[in-house]
């Protein structure tokens, strides 16, 4: 048992935990006023709930880091069925928040099934495309079937409507599909089909509120008191932070100016209170997780583990990019939170579970490297020699 703990990837263990702990501190700083004034709850309400989810997530993290990742392939069918049931339950019985029916209330807990759908889809696509490596060049047999399941899942999330989460899932799925080794002409066909579907969905869901998000993002000063108000307040928070910030807890924009300062705009609060140095540290830690995950994916000789590591890494990177893009005016505000840092129990739980799975893949990679130092492994070792993912990785290694 002691050896199992030693085999944990230190980077993937300490970095997410430090980010989560830092997030709990910043959630308290960002939410202590609006908790009392707006929500009429104690000032530490949001912090304590995030701390509770962190404790639950830590238990799942440790379990998943010890649970062999290959076993997830046996759980695909019940897991996907459970996700679809939860998403349907949201549409039928869900709680509406900010014009989106995305939450299930179970006793004292509020769950967002779309967060589970992110991880579930990663595992499903990694399993599906790893099993189809022998005929990955056949579009109808090797590429199309998982796309149908992905489309159904996306349709349920868009129906809520949760456009931000749907966009994240679409980009994650695209990353995993691209990495599976499909032909470029098939990739082009998939991309074109997705663009058509997105266009059709957009025409059905265009509302004045959603149009205002685009005008607020790219022309905020044309309507500074309404559509551009949130982004302008974010600019003020970022601009007044300077290099070292105003000091922890000393921010002004969180006092009723920034919308959802403990969720969507928590990085603006960090910029104001801890300055460029605080932002740099957070972004650096997120980048460390993403790059470490991609390195593990590159080293993993099992296509299922490799694709799953790519999916998990891209989930963290894509969410961070969309969140940072929203607070800086690069992208419209979509409600996507900053991984590990923003308030959100469902998000934190799924992220910590994902890190546990990624750590288990890292352990497998390390064990394989240790075996390779003790014995010579021929190139035609049964390790999926027909896998296009593995062949591509070897070719890249040779070029380098």
MOMO-V872132 format. One record per pair of residues at least 12 apart in sequence whose ideal C-beta (glycine too) atoms are under 10 Angstrom apart, sorted by the first residue. I is the first residue (numbers start at 1). J is the second residue. D is the distance in Angstrom with one decimal. If there is no record, write none. Layout:
# MOMO-V872132
i = {I:I}
j = {J:J}
d = {D:D}
This chain:
# MOMO-V872132
i = {1:4:4:4:5:5:5:6:7:7:7:7:7:7:7:7:7:7:8:8:8:8:8:8:8:8:8:9:9:9:9:9:9:9:9:9:9:9:9:9:10:10:11:11:11:11:11:11:11:11:11:11:12:12:12:12:12:12:12:12:12:12:12:12:12:12:12:13:13:13:13:13:13:13:14:14:15:15:15:15:15:15:15:15:16:16:16:16:16:16:16:16:16:16:16:16:16:16:16:16:16:16:17:17:17:17:17:17:17:18:18:18:19:19:19:19:19:19:19:19:19:19:19:19:19:19:20:20:20:20:20:20:20:20:20:20:20:20:20:20:21:21:21:22:22:22:22:22:22:22:22:23:23:23:23:23:23:23:23:23:23:23:23:23:23:23:23:24:24:24:24:24:24:24:24:24:24:24:24:25:25:25:25:25:26:26:26:26:26:26:26:26:26:26:26:26:26:26:26:26:26:26:27:27:27:27:27:27:27:27:27:27:27:27:27:27:27:27:28:28:28:28:28:28:28:28:28:28:28:28:29:29:29:29:29:29:29:29:29:29:29:29:29:30:30:30:30:30:30:30:30:30:30:30:30:30:30:30:30:30:30:30:30:31:31:31:31:31:31:31:31:31:31:31:31:31:31:32:32:32:32:32:32:32:33:33:33:33:33:34:34:34:34:34:34:34:34:34:35:35:37:37:38:46:46:46:46:47:47:49:49:49:49:49:49:50:50:50:50:50:50:52:52:52:53:53:53:53:53:53:53:53:53:54:54:54:54:54:56:56:56:56:56:57:57:57:57:57:57:57:57:57:57:57:58:58:58:58:59:59:60:60:60:60:60:60:60:60:61:61:61:61:61:61:61:61:61:62:62:62:63:63:63:64:64:64:64:64:64:64:64:64:65:65:65:65:65:65:65:65:65:65:66:66:66:66:67:67:67:68:68:68:68:69:69:69:69:69:69:69:69:69:69:69:69:69:69:69:69:69:70:70:70:70:70:70:70:70:71:72:72:72:72:72:72:72:72:72:72:72:72:73:73:73:73:73:73:73:73:73:74:75:75:75:76:76:76:76:76:76:76:77:79:79:79:79:79:80:80:80:80:80:80:80:80:82:82:82:83:83:83:83:83:83:83:83:83:83:83:84:84:84:84:84:84:84:85:86:86:86:86:86:86:86:86:86:87:87:87:87:87:87:87:87:87:87:87:87:87:88:88:88:89:89:90:90:90:90:90:90:90:90:90:90:90:90:91:91:91:91:93:94:94:94:94:95:95:96:97:97:97:98:98:98:98:98:99:99:99:99:99:100:100:100:100:100:100:100:100:100:100:101:101:101:101:102:102:102:102:102:102:102:102:102:102:103:103:104:109:109:110:110:110:111:111:111:112:112:112:112:112:112:112:112:112:113:113:113:113:113:114:114:114:114:114:114:114:114:114:114:114:114:114:115:115:115:115:115:115:115:115:115:115:115:116:116:116:116:117:117:117:117:117:117:117:117:117:118:118:118:118:118:118:118:118:118:118:118:118:118:118:118:118:119:119:119:119:119:119:119:119:119:119:119:120:120:120:121:121:121:121:121:121:121:121:121:121:121:121:122:122:122:122:122:122:122:122:122:122:122:122:122:122:122:122:123:123:123:123:123:123:123:124:124:124:124:124:124:124:125:125:125:125:125:125:125:125:125:125:125:125:125:125:125:126:126:126:126:126:126:126:126:126:126:126:126:126:126:126:127:127:127:127:127:128:128:128:128:128:128:128:128:128:128:128:128:129:129:129:129:129:129:129:129:129:129:129:129:129:129:129:130:130:130:130:130:130:130:130:130:130:130:131:131:131:131:132:132:132:132:132:132:132:133:133:133:133:133:133:133:133:133:133:133:133:134:134:134:134:135:136:136:136:136:136:136:136:136:136:136:137:137:137:137:137:138:138:138:139:139:139:139:139:139:140:142:142:142:142:142:142:143:143:143:143:143:143:143:143:144:144:144:144:146:146:146:146:147:147:147:147:147:150:150:150:150:150:150:150:150:151:151:151:151:151:153:153:153:154:154:154:154:154:154:154:154:154:155:155:157:157:158:158:158:158:158:158:159:161:161:161:161:161:162:162:162:163:163:163:163:163:163:163:163:163:164:164:164:164:164:164:164:164:164:164:164:164:165:165:165:165:165:165:166:166:166:167:167:167:167:167:167:168:168:168:168:168:168:168:168:168:169:169:170:170:170:170:171:171:171:171:171:171:171:172:172:172:172:172:172:172:172:172:172:173:173:173:173:174:174:174:174:174:174:175:175:175:175:175:175:175:175:176:176:176:176:176:176:176:177:177:177:177:178:178:178:178:179:179:179:179:179:179:179:179:179:179:179:179:180:180:180:180:180:180:180:180:181:181:181:181:181:181:181:181:181:182:183:208:209:210:210:211:211:212:212:212:212:212:213:213:213:213:213:213:213:213:213:214:214:214:214:215:215:215:216:216:216:216:216:216:216:216:217:217:217:217:217:217:217:217:217:217:217:218:218:218:218:218:219:219:220:220:220:220:220:221:228:229:229:229:230:230:230:230:230:230:230:230:230:230:231:231:231:231:231:231:231:231:232:232:233:233:233:233:233:233:233:233:233:233:233:234:234:234:234:234:234:234:234:234:234:234:234:234:234:234:234:234:235:235:235:235:235:236:236:236:236:236:236:237:237:237:237:237:237:237:237:237:237:237:237:237:237:237:237:238:238:238:238:238:238:238:238:238:238:238:238:239:239:240:240:240:240:240:240:241:241:241:241:241:241:241:241:241:241:241:241:241:242:242:242:242:242:243:243:243:243:243:243:244:244:244:244:244:244:245:245:245:245:245:245:245:245:245:245:245:246:246:246:246:246:247:247:247:247:248:248:248:248:249:250:250:251:251:251:251:251:251:251:252:252:253:253:253:253:253:253:254:254:254:254:254:258:258:259:260:260:260:260:260:261:261:262:262:262:262:262:263:263:263:263:263:263:263:263:263:263:264:264:264:264:264:264:264:264:264:264:264:265:265:265:265:265:265:265:266:266:266:266:266:266:266:266:267:267:267:267:267:267:267:267:267:267:267:267:267:268:268:268:269:270:270:270:270:271:271:279:282:282:282:282:282:282:283:283:283:285:285:286:286:286:286:286:286:286:286:286:286:286:287:287:287:289:289:289:289:289:289:289:289:289:289:289:290:290:290:290:290:290:290:290:290:290:291:291:292:292:292:292:292:293:293:293:293:293:293:293:293:293:293:293:293:293:293:293:293:294:294:294:294:294:294:295:295:295:295:296:296:296:296:296:296:296:296:296:296:296:296:296:297:297:297:297:297:297:297:297:297:297:297:298:298:298:298:298:299:299:299:299:299:299:299:299:299:300:300:300:300:300:300:300:300:301:301:301:301:301:301:301:301:301:301:301:301:301:301:302:302:302:302:302:302:302:302:302:303:303:303:303:303:303:303:303:303:304:304:304:304:305:305:305:305:305:305:305:306:306:306:306:306:306:306:307:308:308:308:308:308:309:309:309:309:309:310:311:311:311:312:312:312:312:312:312:312:313:313:315:315:315:315:316:316:316:316:316:316:317:318:318:319:319:319:319:319:319:319:319:320:320:320:320:320:320:321:322:322:322:322:322:323:323:323:323:323:323:323:324:324:326:337:339:339:339:340:340:368:379}
j = {66:65:66:363:62:65:66:363:65:66:359:360:362:363:364:366:367:370:62:65:66:356:359:360:362:363:366:65:292:293:296:355:358:359:360:361:362:363:365:366:359:362:285:288:289:291:292:293:295:296:359:362:61:65:288:289:292:293:296:355:356:358:359:360:361:362:363:61:62:65:355:356:359:362:285:288:284:285:286:288:289:292:340:355:57:58:61:285:286:288:289:316:339:340:348:351:352:354:355:356:358:359:54:57:58:61:340:352:355:281:285:340:281:282:285:286:288:289:316:338:339:340:341:348:351:355:50:51:53:54:57:58:61:339:340:341:348:351:352:355:51:54:340:270:274:278:281:282:285:340:341:47:50:54:262:266:270:282:337:338:339:340:341:342:343:344:348:46:47:48:49:50:51:53:54:340:341:343:348:47:50:248:249:341:47:50:248:249:261:262:266:267:269:270:273:274:278:282:338:341:342:343:44:46:47:48:49:50:51:261:262:263:266:269:341:342:343:344:43:44:45:46:47:48:50:51:248:249:262:343:47:248:249:250:251:254:261:262:266:269:270:273:274:46:47:249:251:253:254:258:260:261:262:263:265:266:268:269:270:272:273:342:343:43:44:45:46:47:50:254:260:261:262:263:266:269:343:44:45:46:47:249:254:262:251:254:255:256:261:46:254:255:256:258:259:260:261:262:47:262:255:256:256:262:263:343:344:262:343:108:109:110:343:344:345:262:342:343:344:345:348:108:109:345:109:343:344:345:346:347:348:349:352:340:345:348:349:352:109:345:348:349:352:340:345:347:348:349:350:351:352:353:355:356:348:349:352:356:352:356:349:350:352:353:354:355:356:357:349:351:352:353:354:355:356:357:359:352:356:359:353:356:360:352:353:354:355:356:357:358:359:360:353:355:356:357:358:359:360:361:362:363:356:359:360:363:356:357:360:360:361:363:364:123:126:300:302:304:305:308:309:356:357:358:359:360:361:362:363:364:127:302:304:305:308:360:361:364:360:119:120:122:123:124:126:127:304:305:308:357:360:123:124:126:127:128:130:131:304:308:127:120:123:127:120:123:124:126:127:128:131:124:116:119:120:123:124:117:120:121:123:124:149:152:153:113:116:120:113:114:116:117:118:119:120:121:124:153:156:113:117:120:149:152:153:156:113:104:111:112:113:114:116:117:120:156:102:104:113:114:116:117:152:153:155:156:157:159:160:113:156:159:104:113:102:103:104:111:112:113:114:156:157:159:160:162:156:157:159:160:105:111:112:113:160:110:111:160:110:112:335:162:259:260:264:335:160:161:207:209:210:112:114:157:160:161:162:163:164:165:335:159:160:161:162:114:115:157:160:161:162:164:165:335:346:160:346:346:345:346:344:345:346:345:346:349:160:162:165:344:345:346:347:349:350:156:157:160:165:346:153:156:157:160:162:164:165:166:168:169:346:347:350:165:168:337:344:345:346:347:348:349:350:351:346:349:350:353:153:154:156:157:162:165:166:169:350:153:157:165:168:169:172:173:311:312:315:318:319:347:350:351:354:172:308:311:312:315:349:350:351:353:354:357:153:169:350:146:149:150:153:154:169:170:172:173:176:311:315:169:172:173:175:176:307:308:309:310:311:312:313:314:315:354:357:304:307:308:311:312:354:357:146:149:150:153:173:176:311:146:147:149:150:172:173:175:176:177:179:180:307:308:310:311:146:176:179:180:303:304:305:306:307:308:309:310:311:312:389:146:303:304:307:308:142:143:145:146:147:149:150:176:177:180:304:307:142:143:146:176:177:179:180:181:182:303:304:307:387:388:389:180:302:303:304:305:306:307:308:384:387:389:146:303:304:384:145:146:180:181:182:303:388:180:181:303:304:384:385:386:387:388:389:390:391:384:386:387:388:386:180:181:182:183:186:303:386:387:388:389:181:182:183:186:388:182:183:186:182:183:185:186:189:190:186:180:181:182:183:186:388:177:180:182:183:186:187:189:190:186:189:190:193:173:176:177:180:173:177:190:193:194:169:170:172:173:174:176:177:194:170:173:193:194:197:166:169:173:166:167:169:170:173:194:197:198:201:197:201:169:170:170:197:198:201:204:205:205:201:204:205:207:210:334:335:336:201:202:205:210:213:332:334:335:336:264:319:322:323:326:331:332:333:334:335:336:337:319:334:335:336:337:347:198:201:334:198:318:322:331:334:336:314:315:318:319:321:322:323:334:336:315:318:194:197:198:318:314:315:317:318:319:321:322:310:311:312:313:314:315:316:317:318:319:190:194:311:314:187:190:191:194:314:318:307:310:311:313:314:315:317:318:307:308:310:311:312:314:315:190:191:194:307:190:191:310:314:294:297:303:306:307:309:310:311:314:389:392:393:303:306:307:310:387:388:389:392:303:307:387:388:389:390:391:392:393:388:388:227:227:332:334:227:332:226:227:228:332:333:227:230:231:326:331:332:333:334:335:227:331:332:333:227:228:332:228:229:230:231:232:329:332:333:230:231:325:326:328:329:330:331:332:333:334:231:329:330:331:332:231:329:232:233:234:235:329:235:329:257:258:259:257:258:259:260:264:265:268:326:327:333:265:268:326:327:328:329:332:333:257:329:252:253:254:256:257:258:259:261:265:268:327:253:257:258:259:261:264:265:267:268:269:271:272:326:327:328:329:333:253:268:327:328:329:252:253:257:258:268:272:251:252:253:254:257:258:261:265:267:268:269:270:271:272:273:327:253:267:268:269:270:271:272:275:276:279:327:328:271:272:252:253:271:272:273:275:253:268:269:270:271:272:273:274:275:276:277:278:279:271:272:275:276:277:274:275:276:277:278:280:273:274:275:276:277:278:269:270:271:272:273:274:275:276:277:278:279:271:272:273:274:275:272:273:274:275:270:273:274:278:273:272:273:268:269:270:271:272:273:274:272:273:265:268:269:271:272:273:266:268:269:272:273:272:327:333:333:335:337:342:343:342:343:337:341:342:343:344:323:335:336:337:338:341:342:343:344:347:323:326:327:333:334:335:336:337:338:342:343:323:326:327:333:337:338:342:282:323:327:337:338:341:342:343:279:282:283:320:323:324:326:327:328:337:338:341:342:326:327:328:327:282:327:338:341:327:328:324:320:324:338:339:340:341:320:324:338:340:341:316:317:319:320:321:323:324:338:339:340:341:316:317:320:312:313:316:317:320:339:340:351:354:355:358:312:313:314:315:316:317:318:320:321:339:313:317:309:313:358:359:362:308:309:310:311:312:313:314:315:316:317:354:355:358:359:361:362:309:310:312:313:314:317:309:313:362:365:308:309:310:312:313:358:359:361:362:363:364:365:366:309:310:311:312:313:314:358:361:365:389:393:310:365:393:396:397:361:362:364:365:366:368:369:393:397:361:362:364:365:368:389:390:393:364:365:368:369:372:377:381:383:384:387:389:390:393:394:361:364:365:368:383:384:387:389:390:383:384:386:387:388:389:390:391:393:361:384:387:389:357:358:360:361:362:364:365:361:365:384:387:389:390:393:389:354:357:358:360:361:357:358:361:362:365:389:354:357:358:351:353:354:355:357:358:361:354:358:339:350:351:354:339:340:351:354:355:358:339:336:339:336:337:338:339:340:342:347:351:336:337:338:339:340:341:336:334:335:336:337:338:335:336:337:338:339:341:342:336:338:338:351:351:354:355:352:355:383:394}
d = {9.2:8.5:6.0:8.0:9.1:9.2:9.0:10.0:9.1:9.5:9.1:9.5:8.6:4.8:9.5:6.4:7.3:9.7:8.9:6.1:9.1:9.7:5.9:9.2:8.1:7.0:9.7:8.5:7.4:9.9:7.7:9.5:8.0:5.1:9.2:9.0:3.9:7.0:8.9:7.6:9.6:9.8:9.9:6.5:7.8:9.4:5.0:9.7:9.5:9.8:9.3:8.6:9.7:8.5:9.2:7.0:6.0:7.6:8.1:5.8:8.8:5.8:4.7:9.8:9.4:6.1:9.8:8.3:9.3:7.8:8.0:9.3:6.4:9.6:9.7:10.0:9.6:5.3:8.6:5.5:5.5:7.8:8.9:8.6:9.2:9.7:7.7:8.5:9.7:9.8:6.5:9.0:8.7:5.9:9.6:7.1:6.5:9.0:4.6:9.3:9.3:9.3:8.6:9.7:7.4:8.2:8.9:8.5:8.8:9.5:6.8:8.9:9.5:7.1:5.3:7.2:9.6:8.0:10.0:9.3:7.7:3.9:6.1:10.0:9.2:10.0:8.4:9.6:9.3:5.4:7.5:8.3:9.6:9.5:4.9:7.8:6.4:8.2:7.2:9.6:9.3:7.6:9.3:8.9:9.7:9.0:8.4:7.3:8.4:8.2:6.7:9.8:7.0:8.4:9.4:7.6:9.6:9.0:9.9:8.0:9.1:5.6:3.8:6.8:7.9:9.6:7.8:9.4:5.9:9.2:10.0:5.3:5.6:9.6:6.4:9.9:9.1:9.1:9.4:8.1:10.0:7.7:9.6:9.8:9.4:9.9:8.4:9.8:9.5:7.9:5.9:9.1:6.5:5.9:8.0:8.4:8.8:9.0:9.7:6.4:8.9:9.2:9.6:5.4:5.3:9.8:9.0:5.3:9.0:9.3:4.9:8.7:7.1:9.4:8.1:7.8:4.9:9.5:7.8:6.2:9.6:7.3:3.8:8.9:8.6:9.3:9.9:8.5:8.5:9.9:8.9:6.1:4.9:8.9:7.2:7.5:9.0:8.6:9.3:6.8:9.0:6.5:9.6:8.4:9.6:9.5:7.7:9.6:5.0:8.2:9.0:4.2:4.2:8.7:8.2:5.6:9.1:4.5:8.5:9.8:8.7:9.3:8.1:7.9:8.8:7.6:4.2:7.0:9.2:7.9:9.3:6.9:3.8:8.8:9.1:9.4:6.8:7.0:8.9:8.3:7.8:8.1:8.7:9.2:9.9:6.5:5.4:7.4:8.8:8.7:7.3:8.2:7.1:9.2:9.7:8.6:6.9:7.5:8.7:8.5:8.6:7.2:7.9:5.6:9.1:5.4:10.0:8.8:8.6:9.5:9.7:9.2:7.8:9.7:6.4:8.7:9.2:5.6:8.0:6.8:6.8:9.7:9.5:7.4:9.3:9.4:8.1:3.6:8.0:8.8:5.1:5.7:8.8:9.5:8.8:6.3:8.8:7.8:9.9:8.1:8.9:6.2:8.6:9.8:8.4:9.8:5.5:4.6:8.3:7.5:3.5:7.0:9.0:9.0:10.0:9.9:6.6:9.4:9.0:9.8:6.8:9.2:6.2:4.9:9.9:9.8:6.4:10.0:9.4:9.2:4.4:6.6:9.0:5.9:4.1:9.2:7.9:9.4:6.8:9.3:8.6:6.8:9.9:8.4:5.4:8.2:8.1:2.9:5.1:8.9:7.7:6.4:9.8:8.0:4.3:7.8:8.6:4.2:5.3:9.7:8.9:7.4:8.2:9.1:7.1:8.7:7.8:8.0:6.4:6.7:9.8:9.1:7.8:8.9:9.5:9.6:8.8:7.8:5.9:6.7:9.1:9.5:5.7:8.7:9.5:4.8:5.4:9.9:9.0:6.9:9.7:7.5:6.8:7.5:10.0:9.3:9.6:8.2:9.8:9.9:9.9:9.9:5.2:9.4:8.6:7.3:8.4:9.9:7.8:7.5:9.7:8.1:9.7:8.7:4.8:9.7:8.2:8.1:6.5:9.9:9.5:9.8:8.1:9.5:8.7:6.8:5.7:9.7:5.4:8.1:10.0:9.5:8.8:9.1:5.4:6.9:7.6:9.4:6.3:8.6:8.9:5.8:7.2:10.0:8.3:9.1:8.1:8.1:6.7:9.2:5.9:5.2:9.9:9.3:4.7:8.1:8.9:7.1:9.0:9.4:9.0:9.5:9.4:7.7:7.3:7.2:8.9:6.8:7.9:9.6:3.7:8.9:6.8:8.1:9.7:9.5:9.6:9.7:5.4:7.2:9.1:6.6:9.5:7.2:9.6:4.2:6.8:8.6:8.3:9.3:6.9:9.8:6.1:7.5:6.3:7.2:5.8:9.1:8.4:5.6:7.9:8.1:9.0:9.1:6.4:9.2:7.0:9.9:6.0:6.9:8.6:9.8:9.4:8.6:7.4:7.1:9.9:9.0:8.7:9.4:9.8:9.8:9.7:8.6:10.0:7.0:9.7:8.1:9.2:7.4:10.0:9.8:9.6:9.9:5.3:6.0:5.2:8.5:9.0:9.1:7.7:8.7:5.2:8.3:8.7:6.1:9.4:8.2:4.9:8.7:4.9:9.9:7.6:9.3:9.6:9.4:8.6:9.5:7.7:9.2:9.8:7.2:7.8:7.9:5.4:8.9:9.8:8.5:8.1:7.5:8.4:4.0:7.3:9.8:9.0:9.1:8.9:9.6:10.0:8.0:9.3:8.7:5.2:7.4:5.6:9.4:4.5:8.1:9.0:7.7:8.3:9.7:9.8:7.6:9.8:9.7:7.9:9.2:4.2:5.3:9.1:7.6:4.6:8.5:7.4:8.8:6.1:9.1:5.9:9.0:8.2:6.6:10.0:7.9:9.6:6.5:9.3:10.0:9.7:7.5:6.7:5.8:6.5:9.6:8.8:9.4:5.8:9.7:8.8:9.1:6.5:9.3:8.4:9.5:9.6:8.4:7.7:7.6:9.9:5.3:8.8:6.6:5.6:8.0:8.2:9.9:9.3:9.3:8.3:6.5:6.2:9.0:6.1:10.0:6.9:6.2:8.3:8.0:9.6:9.3:6.4:8.3:9.4:6.5:8.2:6.1:9.5:8.6:3.4:6.2:9.9:8.4:6.7:7.9:9.0:9.0:9.5:6.3:7.9:9.4:9.7:8.1:7.1:6.8:8.2:8.8:9.6:9.5:9.7:5.6:9.3:8.6:7.1:8.5:6.2:9.6:4.6:6.9:9.8:7.8:7.0:8.8:9.9:6.8:9.9:6.4:9.4:8.5:8.0:5.4:7.9:8.1:3.8:4.1:8.6:8.0:6.0:9.3:9.9:9.0:9.8:6.0:8.4:8.2:9.3:9.8:7.1:4.2:9.6:8.0:9.6:9.5:9.9:8.8:9.6:9.3:7.9:8.3:6.6:7.1:7.2:8.5:3.8:8.0:8.1:7.6:8.7:6.1:9.8:9.4:8.1:7.9:7.6:4.1:3.9:8.5:8.1:6.0:8.7:7.6:7.3:7.5:9.9:8.9:8.1:10.0:8.1:8.0:8.0:9.8:9.5:9.9:9.8:7.9:7.0:5.9:9.7:6.4:9.9:6.0:4.4:5.7:6.8:8.3:9.3:9.2:5.3:8.5:9.2:9.7:6.4:5.4:5.8:8.1:8.9:9.8:9.3:8.7:5.4:8.7:8.6:7.6:5.8:8.0:8.0:9.9:9.6:9.2:7.9:7.8:8.7:4.9:7.1:8.8:10.0:8.8:9.6:7.5:9.7:8.7:9.9:7.7:8.2:5.3:8.5:5.4:8.9:8.7:7.1:9.1:9.7:8.8:10.0:8.6:9.2:7.9:9.1:8.3:7.7:6.7:8.2:8.9:8.0:8.3:9.8:5.2:9.6:9.6:8.5:9.7:9.8:9.5:9.3:9.0:7.3:9.3:7.3:9.0:5.5:9.6:6.2:6.3:8.1:9.5:8.5:9.7:8.8:9.2:8.4:6.7:9.6:9.7:9.9:9.7:6.0:9.2:7.4:9.8:9.3:10.0:6.3:9.6:9.2:9.1:7.6:9.8:9.0:9.2:7.4:7.6:9.4:9.4:6.2:8.1:9.6:9.2:9.3:7.1:9.3:8.8:10.0:9.3:8.6:3.3:4.4:4.4:9.0:9.5:8.5:8.0:7.3:10.0:9.8:9.4:8.7:9.4:9.1:8.6:7.1:9.5:6.5:7.7:9.5:7.3:5.6:5.8:9.7:6.6:9.9:8.6:6.1:8.9:9.3:7.0:9.5:7.8:9.6:7.3:9.0:9.5:4.9:9.4:9.0:8.4:9.3:5.9:9.0:9.8:5.4:5.3:10.0:9.6:6.2:9.1:9.7:9.1:8.3:9.5:9.1:8.0:7.7:7.4:8.9:9.6:9.5:6.3:6.8:8.7:4.2:8.8:8.9:7.7:5.6:8.4:6.1:4.7:9.9:7.4:9.9:6.6:9.5:9.9:9.4:9.0:9.3:9.1:9.8:9.9:7.9:9.5:7.8:6.1:9.8:4.9:8.4:8.7:6.8:8.6:9.8:8.0:9.6:6.3:9.2:9.6:7.5:6.4:9.8:8.4:9.6:7.7:3.1:5.2:8.9:7.6:5.9:9.7:8.2:9.5:10.0:9.6:8.3:9.9:9.1:9.8:7.8:4.5:9.3:9.4:9.8:7.8:9.5:9.8:9.2:9.6:4.3:5.5:7.7:9.8:9.1:9.7:5.2:9.6:5.4:7.7:9.1:4.9:7.8:6.8:5.9:9.1:9.0:7.5:7.1:9.5:6.4:8.9:7.5:9.6:5.6:7.9:6.6:4.4:6.7:9.8:9.4:7.2:9.4:9.6:8.1:9.9:9.8:5.3:9.8:9.2:7.9:6.8:9.7:9.4:8.4:9.8:8.4:8.8:7.1:5.1:9.0:8.8:7.5:9.6:9.3:9.2:6.6:9.5:9.6:8.4:7.8:8.6:5.4:9.6:7.4:9.2:9.4:9.7:5.3:9.5:9.6:4.5:5.0:7.9:9.3:8.0:7.7:10.0:7.6:9.3:6.6:9.2:9.7:9.4:5.8:8.7:4.4:9.5:8.6:9.5:8.5:4.8:7.5:7.8:9.2:9.6:8.5:9.0:8.4:7.4:8.3:5.9:7.6:9.0:8.7:8.1:6.7:7.9:4.0:8.0:8.1:6.4:8.6:7.7:9.1:4.1:6.5:9.0:5.9:4.0:8.7:8.6:9.2:8.4:5.8:9.9:9.4:4.3:7.0:9.5:9.1:8.2:7.5:7.4:8.5:8.7:7.6:8.0:8.6:5.8:9.8:9.3:9.9:8.7:9.3:8.1:4.3:4.5:7.0:7.1:4.3:6.9:9.3:7.8:7.9:9.2:9.3:5.2:7.1:9.6:9.9:5.0:5.0:6.3:9.8:9.7:9.8:7.4:4.4:7.8:5.9:8.3:9.9:8.1:7.3:6.4:4.9:4.2:3.4:8.1:7.5:6.0:9.1:9.9:5.9:5.6:8.6:7.9:9.6:6.3:8.3:9.4:9.6:5.4:6.7:9.0:6.8:8.3:6.0:8.7:5.5:9.0:9.1:4.3:4.6:9.3:7.3:9.7:8.2:6.6:7.1:9.6:5.9:9.6:9.2:8.5:5.3:7.9:8.6:9.0:9.2:8.5:9.6:8.3:9.1:8.8:8.5:10.0:9.5:9.6:9.8:7.1:4.4:9.3:9.6:8.0:9.7:5.4:8.5:9.8:4.9:5.0:6.4:9.3:7.0:6.7:7.5:6.7:8.5:5.9:7.5:6.4:8.2:7.1:9.6:9.0:8.3:5.7:8.8:9.9:9.2:8.9:9.5:8.6:8.8:7.8:5.8:5.8:4.9:7.3:6.7:7.1:8.7:9.2:6.8:6.3:9.3:5.4:8.8:10.0:5.6:7.4:8.4:9.9:5.1:9.0:9.8:6.3:10.0:8.9:7.7:8.3:9.7:8.9:9.0:9.6:7.8:10.0:9.0:6.4:7.6:7.5:9.8:8.4:9.4:6.5:7.5:9.1:4.9:9.5:9.9:9.1:8.1:6.5:7.7:8.5:9.4:8.0:8.4:9.2:7.4:5.5:8.4:9.2:8.1:8.4:9.5:9.9:7.5:8.5:9.4:5.0:7.8:9.3:5.5:4.2:9.4:7.9:9.8:9.6:8.0:9.0:9.5:7.9:8.3:9.9:8.0:9.8:5.4:7.6:9.2:5.8:3.1:8.4:9.3:7.3:8.6:9.2:8.9:5.5:9.9:8.7:8.7:7.4:6.8:9.9:5.1:8.6:8.8:8.9:9.1:9.0:9.1:9.8:4.9:9.3:9.3:8.1:6.7:9.0:5.7:4.9:9.8:9.1:5.8:9.4:3.7:4.6:8.9:8.8:6.7:9.7:9.1:8.0:9.2:9.2:8.6:9.1:9.4:6.0:8.0:8.3:9.4:8.6:9.7:4.7:8.8:8.3:7.5:8.7:9.9:6.0:8.6:7.1:5.3:8.2:9.3:9.0:8.7:9.1:8.0:6.3:9.8:9.5:9.2:8.4:5.1:7.7:8.8:9.7:6.3:8.5:9.5:8.4:7.4:9.0:8.7:6.8:6.8:8.5:9.2:8.3:9.2:5.6:9.8:4.4:8.2:4.2:6.1:9.9:9.3:9.3:8.7:9.5:9.3:9.4:9.5:8.8:4.6:9.5:6.3:7.8:8.2:9.5:9.8:8.7:5.6:7.6:7.4:6.6:9.3:6.8:8.0:9.9:6.6:8.6:5.9:5.2:8.2:8.9:9.1:8.8:9.9:9.7:9.1:9.7:4.7:7.7:6.6:5.0:8.5:9.3:7.5:8.0:8.8:8.0:6.7:5.0:8.2:7.2:7.8:8.7:9.4:8.7:8.6:9.5:5.6:7.1:7.3:5.0:9.7:9.3:8.4:8.7:9.0:9.7:6.3:5.6:9.3:9.2:9.1:6.2:9.5:4.4:9.5:9.5:9.3:5.1:6.2:4.5:8.0:9.0:7.4:9.8:7.5:9.8:9.9:5.6:9.5:10.0:8.2:8.9:9.0:8.6}
